Each structure stands twice: as C-alpha cells, then as structure tokens.
Amino acid sequence: MVENLKDKINRLKKEKNAVILAHYYQRPEIQDIADVVGDSYFLSKYAQECKEEVIVFCGVLFMAESAKILSPEKTVLLPVYDAGCPMADMADYEDIKEFVKDYPEAAVVAYINSSTEVKTLCDVCVTSSSAEKIIRNLPQEDIVFLPDRNLGGYLAEKIPEKNFILWDGFCITHEKVDADSIVQIKQQLSDAKVLVHPECPKPVRDLADYIGSTSGIIDFATKSDAADFVIVTEEGIMHELKTKNPEKNFYVPGKTMTCINMKKITLEDVCESLEKMKYPITLDEEVRLNAFKSLENMHKLSR
C-alpha cells in the first residue's frame, strides 16, 4: 500500500512538474519521498532557484509562505494548511509594529520562523545557520531580534559588541528541554557529545559541546570521531543522523522532543496535495513585496 502510494506520488510529481521539499523535522517517510531535505535556510534557497513550477513544501506555514515570497511565479503547496508554528504566532503584527517604534535606530531582525506580515516590518530575516554572519554584517549596533528569545540570547553571547533587544517568544518544543535529563545521560555516557539547537534555553545551551542549526548538528555528528551523541532538537533529525551514521548512537533527552505541527503531514496528504493541488499559498502582492526585502537581504548578507 505504501509503495503504491509512493509510486503515485512520483507519477503525479512528474505530471505536475513538481518538486517535494521536506524539513529535517518531518516524518521519516516524508523525508524519504522528498527530492530535497534540509534546514529552513537551505530549503528557502532551493525553492527560489529550482526550475520546477510546483513546490510541495513539507514543513510548516511560514516555510511555505517564505518560498512563495521568494518565488511568486511558482505554485507553492502546503499539504496540511494548519501546520503552523507556535513561535511565529507569538509575534503578532500589530504588537511588533508598536514595539519597533521604540527603537528607530535599530536593525529589526526576524528569525525566519515568523509570519509574512511580521517580515514586512523587518530589515532582514535570518535562520539559525545564517544569523551570526548576517548580524555581524549589519552596520547597526542595536538589534531588535524576534520572535525567539533563546536564539536571540545565544546570538547576544556570540556578538557582545551588539546590543540586542529581544522579543519574548520561544519554540515550545525546545523550551521544554530539561537540562537535568542531559546531565543524566552524561552520567552514564561521559564521552557523549551534546549537540544543541540554539532555540534551547541557556541552561541547556551551557551543557553543549556544539550549538548549531539542524544541518550543523548533522554535519558535526557525521564528521566527529565520537560514538555517542545527545541530540537536543526536534527528533525528526534522527532519521538523517542514523541514515548517515548507522554505526553511531544517538540519544534524545527526556522522553521525546516532538513538534506536533511538523508531524502533521503524511504520505496521503502529499499525494492528495499533488492530485488536487492542495493547499496553494496565496499572498497579497503588496505584502509579499514588502516581505521580500527581508528575505532578499537574508541571502545577500549571508554570502
């Protein structure tokens, strides 16, 4: 049944001149059927440069919207439309609009995990893999960073010469990590390397041997000579880690680190999305153009 579904997806993909993009946090079977798997920065860049007319974005809403912002001529489909991001929802457009008025000299920097409307208020977008380089390239000393206080706090530590004003948002999946659960694993596996996503709170980051994006975590584990790793980010990344490193051992602190929204898309959803062209992302053109500037600057300043 699954193989028949995969065959149908591959057939529809060819018929529709479509490409399937999947984030590392997606279900394993979604990553397997995708043409490209990556982190948010890589996927946004690929979506802009690919030749296919239809993009099936297996991620969450802000990712699909970002692809549409960058490539308005393409049809961007999100197989499950209510796959959202609680962190992005913590930054309301009207609230941010009022907030930034207090800092007229500051550069307004938005994590890509934000709505299209909020991106219109920002000078540049960043991802966890590109943020440090981009912010160092900005001339302003004052940085309004939103919506993630944890990533913002990490960047403030890395770039002490800048003054960070942080919005009080966070990722509910990374926020709930308990530092004690990492310590417990380390007590049993003293040589294990702790690899942490910067969306985690500071007590967790302080235990890390490496802090980085999903792609950075995968690269570190793949190149490392260590055998054991504590992976402190959404557990969907385990699929790629185990595929690339079958001889190594990976552990998640606590019982689980699962983003419910990232797990909403199934193979059936991908098939139906291609078959019925569900659900196309539509954006007001004026809003899209205003948001485009921040994403365009993201690619320019990360070179």
Secondary structure, DSSP 8 states (H G I E B T S, - for coil): -HHHHHHHHHHHHHHHTEEEEEETTS-HHHHHH-SEEE-HHHHHHHHHH---SEEEEES-HHHHHHHHHH-TTSEEE-SSTT---HHHHTS-HHHHHHHHTT-TTSEEEEESSS-HHHHTT-SEEE-TTTHHHHHHH-S-SEEEEESBHHHHHHHHHH-TTSEEEE--B--HHHHT--HHHHHHHHHH-TT-EEEE-TTS-HHHHTT-SEE--HHHHHHHHHH---SEEEEES-TTHHHHHHHH-TTSEEE-SSS----TGGG---HHHHHHHHHHT--B----HHHHHHHHHHHHHHHHHT-
